[in-house]
Amino acid sequence: MKIALYARCSTRDKGQNPEMQLEPMRKYCTSMQWEVYEEYIDMVSAGDLLNRTAWTRLMKDASLHKFDTLLIWKLDRAFRSMAHASNTLNTLNSYSVGFRSLMDAAIDTTTPNGLLVFNILASVAQFEKDLIVMRINEGMTYAKAHGTKSGLPIGRKKYDIPLENVCKAVQVGCGNYSEAARLLSQEFSKIVTPGFVLSRLKRAGITKEGLQTVGPKITELQTQKTDNETNIAKQMVCYEKTKRDDYW
């Protein structure tokens, strides 16, 4: 019997290696004398189906019946919700492909008992996920009403800096967000980050290239300043020469 192995590590599972899932599955297949058709590995979150390219390829191979059974390490490695699990299971059944979970030995969709256990465990997993979401929402609601542990209100600190001043700072800084942030920090006596400058421009649909075309650029200002200084120096030289001529 040909077996397809699927492993997934979320972007939040820092430092995790998919080998932690694949190695015990390989040993299990060897003990059962099953042939491993292919190993499919994704390194994204369960809900990011668009970037789960290995999962997409696995389902395509299942439709062509390139393997007989799909083996995963645990239910949450493959499915993002009860609905997703149920739909996937129905799809695999239509392809005549079985489904097993290594950590949930009772799950074997090729038997009626295994199918019942799968539906029960998938429902429990969805219930636990919904509880977590509910607790997070309750915590956020409480924090909004009473503040965080630090005593500060929840959310990012808002800056009362007009967009006009932000645009002017970017112009003077010649499109450099760090320089613009420094100028704004000095002007408003607040810590302003380059990210704040960038986000304000993005929300207003303004690009730094467009700002640089408005008004004189910094290089032009420097040139004007240099010309003025040169003219003043020339006038001083002429004045000193006139004084010497008058003296003699």
Secondary structure as UniProt FT lines:
FT   STRAND          2..8
FT   TURN            11..12
FT   TURN            14..15
FT   HELIX           19..31
FT   TURN            32..33
FT   STRAND          35..42
FT   TURN            46..47
FT   HELIX           49..51
FT   HELIX           53..63
FT   TURN            64..65
FT   STRAND          69..72
FT   HELIX           75..77
FT   HELIX           82..94
FT   TURN            95..96
FT   STRAND          98..101
FT   TURN            105..106
FT   TURN            109..110
FT   HELIX           112..146
FT   TURN            149..150
FT   HELIX           163..172
FT   TURN            173..175
FT   HELIX           177..188
FT   HELIX           194..203
FT   TURN            204..205
FT   HELIX           208..212
FT   HELIX           218..247
//
